[in-house]
Structures are given as structure tokens and as C-alpha cells.
Amino acid sequence: MSNKGIPADFIKKTSQNPAITTIFTADPSAHAWEDGKVYIYASHDMDPARGCDLMDRYHVYSSEDMVNWVDEGEILRSDDVAWGRPEGGFMWAPDAAFKNGTYYFYYPHPSESAWNDTWKMGVATSSKPASDFTDQGYIEGLGGFAMIDPCVLVDDDGRAYMYYGGGSRCAGGELNEDMISLKGEMRDMVGLEDFHEAAWVFKRNGLYYLTYSDNLDNLNRMRYATSSNPLGPWTYRGIFLEPTGCSTSHGSVAEFKGKWYMFYHNQAISDQGNLRSVCIDELFFNEDGTIRTVAQTTEGVRPVAPAPTPNPDDITYLAVDAIMGGGARSGTIGQGKSFVNVTEADAFVQFDQVDGGQGGRTALYIRYATAERWAKLHLTVNGEDLSLLNVLSSGGETELSGRASITVRLKPGCGNVIRLTGGNGSVNLESITVSPFAD
């Protein structure tokens, strides 16, 4: 279950691209499950960026209308992986599957310090699509040098197939009924042209599609092949996503409410290839089943269902009523709206006695104004350093229309402390709203 909705002033008319902006997300694996929502399982480029070794703390996002996305919160981090690399990090592109009432989360992770030689394919499971995952170890027989980017297809007959690859090799094979062991051996996928990584397989009108990124230097494209068999051989069909302006390309294809979509990433916010952001555009097919080149847009996609309604249990806290320090100062703009400026280094606003309800997952919605193209806020919750949050331009320092959101875990009751620290651009904070989830 997820929360009941989002605040009315956070509702968007189109998804916009990037569609997810508060933290940096990449490698989106999208699935429409039986609960009527579509979910994105993404990797997380942690900020400040150190490189691909610092990718960690997977988040999941859900939507009822393809436009308004709810951060379902963190589901797994390297600290949860007992068999993993001692130094952590390297939580790269994941995927998910559903079968017989269980959700499976697949992720690549090294098991030793020599990361690129020791990749394994981890599996975590849950009875819910976006929370309460428990690591189950790794799939025996998978892994090795550069073998990453899992994709799992559960076919119409219930049989499940695993695909993965890197270093110009793509392999596939069938999973057993338990979804965490191989049925036989993996085999190379034959017929792909210029395969690099990012294998993704989906089925449409009885035809299997395998999409992947190619080896174009520093600006990968997405190519695809088709087959009448889930394990090939494959017939190469061409390029359907041109470079996104990012040094990597990675995407997924999913159908939701009768439309097909391409989920991918770019670096439009950061201009840095290791701080990426998920994007969504519509995908179209020709009559013969071939894929048209995706039109990359800034407006994104339009809603295919009504927007979610606000959660009646939301509580809003004004920044001017919070504790201020480190050079933070309050002010007002037209019509008496108040704010707290956190431009100075170490300037902070601390919200004490925040009500966490019954405890657990709680969406945090932040309202602000900034003229900066890209500012940042540092978030801590109950003393835990959680993340740098992206604070994108609202159009001006008096335009309190800026919006950011992230889901955190709160303790039961009113003893929670949320602190937002500035010093990374001029930001005027108006308020936060906390919205508890229903589980």
C-alpha cells in the first residue's frame, strides 16, 4: 500500500522531464502491477558525486496517472547486503518481478573489493511492491566480470527469464519456479548488433523485444532486436533512442492503461554524467511492430487517469515557526507570506516535535522559492544524514512555488526532528508537509 495522495499544490499537469528531480535517479525499470499503478525501480546517484562506486540506497516511485510520482522510499542499501563488497556502494541498475504473490527485486552488486571481477546478482523479496524487502542472497551461477543490469521477464505462461550483461556480452536463461535459482545454464543472446549493456526484454502482440545500449563513445544510444522466442535468436531492428546528452543510456519499456512508454535518464539538472535523472516519453510502434524513434521532450507525458487526492492526515509546519540557526533569517513577501532564508553556509531550519503518526514511511513535501537554476538542501531526520535534495528554480526568490519531495521513515508520535540545512545556493523555505503512508 502507498499513501493516500499528495498535496494539491504538488499536482503536475504533465510529468515533465526529468520526471523525478528531488534526488538523482537513473536506470529506471518500470512495471505496471496488478494494483493499478506503475512503479519505477531506479538506481540512485548519491550527491555529492564521487563516481559510480557511490551509487546506493535504492528508491521506488509509483504513479496512478503517469504524471504525479510518489517516492515510496528507500527499499535496500548496500549495508543490508551481508554477502556484499565490504566498502559498500556499487548498487547499480536493478529490476523487479512479480509472481505468485511475491515481489522480487534484482540488483547487481560486487561481493569483494575487486568490484568489476566479482559481480553477483542479488535478490530481495517482499509481499509488497515498494516496501519491506528482505535480501535473500544471490543467484548461484550468475555474475563475473562486467556482468550487470538484470532484467526479468515473467511470460504469459508463468515461466520467468533472466537477462543481464555488460562488456559487450548479453546472456539469458530461465529461472526456476522459486525465481531465485537458474533452470539450466545461461546462454549468449545471438543476433544483437553492438551490444554494450542495459538489457531489457518485454513482450507485445506475441513478439519479444530486447532493448539495450550500444557502444557509441560517451553518448550511448538505445537499440533493439526482436524474436518469436524469449531466448532468441534475435533479429536486429535498429536504434530507437538517440543520445540523451548523458554519457550513459539505460532504459525500460512498459505499457500502462493502453499506452506504451520509454523510461530513461539524462543529466539535464546537473550536467554531470554521474548525477542523472529519470525521464519518461511516450513510445510508438509502426504497424509492422517496429519501434519509432522516441521523441525526447521537456514536457514529458500527459495523465492517463485522475490525479491522486490529498491525504487527510497531512500536517504542515511553517518554517518561521521552526528553530533557526547558522545565519538563517526570516522574511515576508507580498500578501504576508513568510519564509526563512538559508543561503549562508550552515544556515538551517529545524522542525521539532514532528508528528510521525503510527511511525514508518512518511512523505515529506517541501515548499520554497529560489532564483537558482539548481540549489541544494541537506536533509537530516532524527540525526541521520539522509541526502542532499535538489532545489530547482521556482522562477525567483519571491516565487514560493518551488516543490521538492522525498519519503523518509519517522518514529511513532511527535518526537521527530527534521532539519534542512542550506549553504548551497539562495533558498527561501516556506513550509514542509508530512504525509504518512497507510502501511
C-alpha positions as CSV (number, residue, x, y, z in Angstrom):
1,M,0.0,0.0,0.0
2,S,1.1,3.6,-0.5
3,N,-0.1,6.8,1.0
4,K,-3.5,8.2,0.1
5,G,-2.4,11.0,-2.1
6,I,-0.2,14.1,-2.5
7,P,-0.9,17.8,-1.6
8,A,-3.0,19.6,-4.1
9,D,-0.3,22.2,-4.8
10,F,2.2,19.5,-5.8
11,I,0.0,18.1,-8.6
12,K,1.5,18.4,-12.1
13,K,-0.3,18.6,-15.4
14,T,2.5,16.7,-17.3
15,S,5.2,14.5,-16.0
16,Q,7.9,17.0,-17.1
17,N,11.4,15.8,-17.9
18,P,13.2,15.0,-15.8
19,A,10.2,13.5,-14.1
20,I,11.9,12.8,-10.8
21,T,14.0,15.6,-9.5
22,T,14.5,15.8,-5.7
23,I,17.2,13.2,-5.7
24,F,19.2,11.8,-8.6
25,T,17.9,8.6,-10.1
26,A,18.9,6.6,-13.1
27,D,18.5,3.2,-14.9
28,P,14.7,3.2,-14.5
29,S,13.0,-0.3,-14.6
30,A,9.2,0.3,-14.9
31,H,6.4,-2.2,-14.2
32,A,2.7,-1.9,-14.1
33,W,1.5,-4.2,-11.4
34,E,-2.0,-5.6,-10.6
35,D,-2.8,-2.8,-8.1
36,G,-3.4,-0.3,-10.9
37,K,-0.2,1.6,-10.5
38,V,3.0,1.8,-12.4
39,Y,6.3,1.6,-10.5
40,I,9.8,2.7,-11.2
41,Y,12.7,0.8,-9.6
42,A,15.7,3.1,-10.1
43,S,19.3,3.3,-9.1
44,H,20.4,6.3,-7.0
45,D,23.3,8.5,-7.9
46,M,24.2,9.9,-4.4
47,D,25.2,13.5,-4.1
48,P,27.8,14.8,-3.8
49,A,29.0,12.6,-6.6
50,R,32.2,10.6,-6.2
51,G,31.6,8.3,-9.1
52,C,29.7,5.1,-9.9
53,D,31.0,3.5,-6.7
54,L,28.8,5.7,-4.6
55,M,25.5,4.5,-6.2
56,D,23.4,3.2,-3.3
57,R,20.1,3.4,-1.4
58,Y,17.5,2.2,-4.0
59,H,14.3,4.2,-4.1
60,V,11.0,3.2,-5.7
61,Y,8.4,5.5,-7.3
62,S,4.8,4.9,-8.1
63,S,2.1,6.7,-10.1
64,E,-1.6,6.3,-10.7
65,D,-1.6,8.7,-13.7
66,M,1.9,8.6,-15.2
67,V,2.4,12.3,-14.3
68,N,2.4,12.6,-10.5
69,W,5.0,10.3,-8.9
70,V,5.2,9.3,-5.3
71,D,8.5,8.5,-3.7
72,E,7.8,5.2,-2.0
73,G,11.0,5.5,0.0
74,E,14.3,3.6,0.2
75,I,14.0,-0.2,-0.1
76,L,17.5,-1.5,0.0
77,R,21.1,-0.3,0.6
78,S,24.5,-1.9,0.5
79,D,24.6,-2.0,4.3
80,D,21.7,-4.6,4.1
81,V,23.7,-7.0,1.9
82,A,25.7,-9.3,4.2
83,W,27.5,-11.0,1.3
84,G,28.4,-7.8,-0.5
85,R,31.5,-5.7,-1.1
86,P,33.0,-4.6,2.3
87,E,33.2,-1.0,1.2
88,G,29.6,-0.9,0.0
89,G,28.4,1.2,-2.9
90,F,28.1,-0.2,-6.4
91,M,24.3,-0.7,-6.2
92,W,23.8,-0.4,-10.0
93,A,20.8,-0.8,-12.3
94,P,18.1,-3.0,-10.8
95,D,14.9,-4.7,-11.9
96,A,11.8,-6.2,-10.3
97,A,9.3,-9.0,-11.0
98,F,6.1,-10.4,-9.5
99,K,5.0,-14.0,-9.3
100,N,2.7,-16.0,-7.0
101,G,2.1,-13.1,-4.6
102,T,5.7,-12.2,-4.1
103,Y,7.7,-9.2,-5.5
104,Y,11.3,-9.9,-6.4
105,F,13.9,-7.1,-6.5
106,Y,17.0,-8.0,-8.5
107,Y,20.2,-5.9,-8.3
108,P,23.9,-6.3,-9.3
109,H,26.4,-5.9,-6.5
110,P,30.1,-7.0,-6.1
111,S,31.0,-9.4,-3.4
112,E,34.6,-8.3,-3.0
113,S,36.7,-5.2,-3.1
114,A,37.8,-6.1,-6.7
115,W,34.4,-4.9,-7.8
116,N,34.4,-5.5,-11.6
117,D,35.6,-9.1,-11.3
118,T,33.1,-10.1,-8.5
119,W,29.7,-9.1,-9.7
120,K,26.8,-11.2,-8.4
121,M,23.0,-10.9,-8.9
122,G,21.3,-10.2,-5.6
123,V,17.6,-10.9,-4.9
124,A,15.4,-9.3,-2.2
125,T,11.7,-10.2,-1.7
126,S,8.5,-8.7,-0.3
127,S,4.8,-9.2,-0.2
128,K,4.5,-5.5,-1.2
129,P,5.7,-3.8,-4.4
130,A,7.6,-1.0,-2.8
131,S,8.5,-1.7,0.9
132,D,9.6,-4.3,3.4
133,F,12.1,-6.0,1.1
134,T,14.4,-8.6,2.7
135,D,17.6,-9.7,1.0
136,Q,17.7,-13.4,0.1
137,G,21.3,-13.6,-1.1
138,Y,22.3,-14.0,-4.7
139,I,21.6,-16.3,-7.7
140,E,24.1,-19.0,-8.0
141,G,25.7,-19.3,-11.4
142,L,25.3,-15.6,-12.3
143,G,28.0,-12.9,-12.2
144,G,31.6,-12.4,-13.1
145,F,33.4,-9.7,-14.9
146,A,31.2,-6.8,-16.0
147,M,28.0,-8.9,-15.9
148,I,25.4,-6.4,-14.6
149,D,22.0,-4.9,-15.4
150,P,19.5,-7.6,-14.6
151,C,16.1,-7.9,-16.4
152,V,13.4,-10.5,-15.6
153,L,10.5,-11.3,-17.8
154,V,7.6,-13.3,-16.5
155,D,6.0,-14.7,-19.6
156,D,2.2,-15.2,-20.2
157,D,2.6,-18.9,-19.3
158,G,4.2,-18.1,-16.0
159,R,7.8,-19.1,-17.0
160,A,10.4,-16.5,-16.0
161,Y,13.6,-15.5,-17.8
162,M,16.6,-13.6,-16.6
163,Y,18.7,-11.4,-18.8
164,Y,21.9,-9.5,-18.0
165,G,25.1,-8.4,-19.5
166,G,28.0,-5.9,-19.9
167,G,31.3,-5.7,-21.6
168,S,29.6,-6.4,-24.9
169,R,28.1,-9.7,-23.8
170,C,24.4,-10.4,-23.2
171,A,23.2,-13.6,-21.7
172,G,19.8,-15.0,-20.9
173,G,18.3,-18.1,-19.3
174,E,15.2,-19.5,-17.5
175,L,14.6,-19.2,-13.7
176,N,13.2,-21.9,-11.6
177,E,9.7,-21.5,-10.0
178,D,11.4,-20.1,-6.9
179,M,12.6,-17.1,-9.0
180,I,16.0,-17.1,-7.3
181,S,17.8,-20.0,-9.0
182,L,18.6,-20.9,-12.6
183,K,16.9,-23.7,-14.5
184,G,19.8,-24.9,-16.6
185,E,22.5,-22.6,-17.9
186,M,22.6,-19.1,-19.2
187,R,23.4,-18.7,-22.9
188,D,24.6,-15.8,-25.1
189,M,21.9,-13.9,-26.9
190,V,22.6,-14.2,-30.6
191,G,21.8,-11.6,-33.2
192,L,22.3,-8.3,-31.3
193,E,24.4,-5.6,-33.0
194,D,26.8,-3.5,-31.0
195,F,25.6,-4.6,-27.6
196,H,27.1,-2.8,-24.6
197,E,24.8,-3.2,-21.6
198,A,21.3,-2.3,-20.2
199,A,19.4,-5.4,-21.5
200,W,15.6,-5.0,-21.2
201,V,13.1,-7.5,-22.5
202,F,9.3,-7.0,-23.0
203,K,6.6,-8.7,-25.0
204,R,4.0,-7.1,-27.3
205,N,1.5,-8.9,-29.6
206,G,3.3,-12.2,-29.2
207,L,6.7,-10.7,-30.2
208,Y,9.6,-10.4,-27.8
209,Y,11.7,-7.2,-27.8
210,L,15.2,-6.9,-26.4
211,T,16.4,-3.3,-26.0
212,Y,20.0,-2.3,-24.9
213,S,22.5,0.5,-25.0
214,D,25.3,0.5,-27.7
215,N,29.0,1.4,-27.7
216,L,28.8,4.9,-29.2
217,D,31.7,6.7,-27.4
218,N,30.5,8.6,-24.3
219,L,26.9,9.0,-25.7
220,N,25.3,5.6,-25.9
221,R,22.1,5.1,-28.0
222,M,19.4,2.5,-27.3
223,R,19.0,-0.3,-29.9
224,Y,16.6,-3.2,-30.1
225,A,16.1,-6.6,-31.6
226,T,13.0,-8.9,-31.8
227,S,12.3,-12.6,-31.6
228,S,9.5,-15.1,-31.6
229,N,11.3,-16.9,-28.7
230,P,12.1,-15.4,-25.3
231,L,15.7,-16.5,-25.6
232,G,16.2,-15.8,-29.3
233,P,17.8,-16.0,-31.7
234,W,17.3,-12.2,-32.2
235,T,16.8,-10.1,-35.3
236,Y,18.4,-6.7,-35.0
237,R,15.9,-3.9,-35.8
238,G,17.8,-0.6,-35.2
239,I,18.2,2.5,-33.0
240,F,15.1,3.9,-31.3
241,L,16.6,6.3,-28.7
242,E,19.2,8.7,-29.7
243,P,21.8,10.0,-27.2
244,T,20.1,11.8,-24.2
245,G,23.1,14.1,-23.6
246,C,24.4,11.8,-20.9
247,S,27.5,9.7,-21.1
248,T,25.3,6.6,-20.4
249,S,22.0,5.3,-21.7
250,H,19.8,2.9,-19.9
251,G,16.0,2.4,-20.2
252,S,12.9,0.3,-19.9
253,V,9.6,0.0,-21.8
254,A,6.3,-0.6,-20.2
255,E,2.6,-0.4,-21.0
256,F,0.2,1.4,-18.7
257,K,-3.5,2.0,-19.4
258,G,-3.3,1.2,-23.1
259,K,-0.2,3.4,-23.8
260,W,3.4,2.5,-24.1
261,Y,6.2,4.4,-22.5
262,M,10.0,4.7,-22.6
263,F,11.7,5.3,-19.3
264,Y,15.3,6.6,-19.5
265,H,17.7,9.1,-17.9
266,N,19.6,12.2,-18.8
267,Q,21.8,14.7,-16.9
268,A,19.7,17.9,-17.6
269,I,19.8,19.0,-13.9
270,S,23.4,18.5,-13.1
271,D,25.3,18.4,-16.4
272,Q,27.2,15.6,-14.8
273,G,27.1,12.0,-16.1
274,N,27.2,10.5,-12.6
275,L,24.2,12.7,-11.3
276,R,21.4,11.6,-13.5
277,S,17.6,12.0,-13.6
278,V,14.7,9.7,-14.8
279,C,12.7,10.9,-17.8
280,I,9.6,9.5,-19.5
281,D,8.3,9.8,-23.0
282,E,5.6,8.0,-25.0
283,L,6.7,5.1,-27.2
284,F,5.0,4.4,-30.5
285,F,5.0,1.3,-32.8
286,N,4.6,1.0,-36.5
287,E,2.0,-1.4,-38.0
288,D,4.7,-4.0,-38.6
289,G,5.7,-3.9,-34.9
290,T,8.9,-1.9,-35.3
291,I,9.5,0.9,-32.8
292,R,9.5,4.6,-33.9
293,T,12.4,6.8,-32.7
294,V,11.5,8.2,-29.3
295,A,10.9,12.0,-29.3
296,Q,12.7,13.3,-26.2
297,T,10.6,16.1,-24.7
298,T,10.8,18.6,-21.8
299,E,7.1,18.4,-21.0
300,G,7.0,14.6,-20.6
301,V,3.7,12.7,-20.8
302,R,0.1,13.6,-20.1
303,P,-2.0,12.0,-17.4
304,V,-4.0,8.8,-18.3
305,A,-6.0,8.8,-15.0
306,P,-7.3,11.3,-12.4
307,A,-4.6,12.9,-10.2
308,P,-4.3,11.5,-6.7
309,T,-6.2,13.3,-4.0
310,P,-4.5,14.8,-0.9
311,N,-4.0,12.7,2.2
312,P,-6.4,13.9,5.0
313,D,-3.8,13.1,7.6
314,D,-1.3,15.6,6.2
315,I,0.3,18.1,8.7
316,T,2.0,21.3,7.5
317,Y,4.7,23.0,9.5
318,L,5.8,26.6,8.7
319,A,9.5,27.4,8.5
320,V,9.1,30.6,10.5
321,D,7.7,28.6,13.4
322,A,10.7,26.3,13.4
323,I,14.1,26.6,15.1
324,M,16.6,28.7,13.0
325,G,20.4,28.8,13.2
326,G,23.6,29.2,11.4
327,G,22.7,32.6,9.9
328,A,19.1,31.6,8.8
329,R,16.8,34.6,8.8
330,S,13.1,35.1,8.3
331,G,11.3,37.4,6.0
332,T,8.0,38.1,4.2
333,I,6.8,38.7,0.7
334,G,3.5,40.0,-0.8
335,Q,0.3,39.1,0.9
336,G,2.1,38.4,4.2
337,K,3.7,35.0,3.1
338,S,6.6,34.2,5.4
339,F,9.8,32.3,4.7
340,V,13.2,31.5,6.1
341,N,16.3,32.2,4.0
342,V,19.1,29.5,4.3
343,T,21.7,31.0,1.9
344,E,24.5,31.2,4.5
345,A,26.8,28.2,5.0
346,D,25.4,26.0,7.8
347,A,22.1,28.0,7.9
348,F,19.4,25.7,8.9
349,V,15.7,25.3,9.8
350,Q,14.9,22.6,12.3
351,F,11.4,21.3,12.8
352,D,11.0,19.7,16.2
353,Q,8.1,17.7,17.5
354,V,7.1,16.5,14.0
355,D,4.2,14.0,14.2
356,G,5.1,10.7,12.7
357,G,1.7,9.2,13.3
358,Q,2.0,5.5,13.7
359,G,5.6,5.6,12.5
360,G,7.2,4.3,9.3
361,R,7.2,5.7,5.8
362,T,6.2,9.3,5.6
363,A,6.3,11.5,2.5
364,L,8.0,14.9,3.1
365,Y,6.8,17.8,0.9
366,I,8.9,21.0,0.8
367,R,7.8,24.4,-0.4
368,Y,10.4,27.0,-1.3
369,A,11.5,29.9,-3.5
370,T,14.7,30.3,-5.4
371,A,16.1,32.0,-8.4
372,E,19.0,29.5,-8.6
373,R,18.9,27.0,-11.5
374,W,20.0,24.3,-9.2
375,A,20.4,24.8,-5.4
376,K,20.6,22.1,-2.7
377,L,19.3,21.4,0.8
378,H,20.9,19.0,3.2
379,L,18.3,16.7,4.9
380,T,18.7,15.0,8.3
381,V,15.9,13.1,10.1
382,N,16.3,12.3,13.8
383,G,20.0,12.9,13.5
384,E,20.5,10.6,10.5
385,D,22.2,12.2,7.5
386,L,19.9,11.2,4.6
387,S,20.5,13.1,1.5
388,L,21.2,16.3,-0.5
389,L,18.0,17.4,-2.0
390,N,17.8,19.2,-5.3
391,V,16.0,22.6,-5.2
392,L,15.3,23.7,-8.7
393,S,14.4,27.2,-9.8
394,S,10.9,28.4,-8.9
395,G,11.3,31.5,-11.1
396,G,12.6,33.9,-8.4
397,E,13.3,34.4,-4.7
398,T,9.8,35.6,-4.1
399,E,8.1,32.9,-6.1
400,L,7.1,30.4,-3.4
401,S,6.1,27.8,-6.0
402,G,9.2,25.6,-5.7
403,R,8.4,22.0,-4.8
404,A,10.5,19.0,-3.7
405,S,9.6,15.7,-2.1
406,I,11.2,12.7,-0.6
407,T,9.9,9.8,1.6
408,V,11.6,9.1,4.9
409,R,11.0,7.0,8.0
410,L,9.7,8.6,11.1
411,K,9.2,7.3,14.7
412,P,5.7,7.0,16.1
413,G,4.4,10.1,17.8
414,C,5.6,13.7,17.9
415,G,9.2,13.2,18.8
416,N,10.7,13.5,15.3
417,V,13.2,16.1,14.3
418,I,13.6,17.2,10.7
419,R,16.4,19.6,9.8
420,L,17.0,21.3,6.4
421,T,20.4,22.9,6.0
422,G,21.3,25.3,3.2
423,G,24.5,26.9,2.1
424,N,24.2,25.6,-1.5
425,G,22.5,28.5,-3.2
426,S,20.0,31.1,-2.1
427,V,16.8,29.3,-0.9
428,N,13.8,30.7,0.9
429,L,11.9,27.9,2.8
430,E,8.2,28.4,3.3
431,S,7.0,25.1,4.8
432,I,7.1,21.3,4.9
433,T,4.1,18.9,4.9
434,V,4.4,15.4,6.3
435,S,2.1,12.8,4.9
436,P,2.1,9.3,6.5
437,F,1.7,6.2,4.4
438,A,-1.1,3.8,5.1
439,D,1.0,0.7,5.8
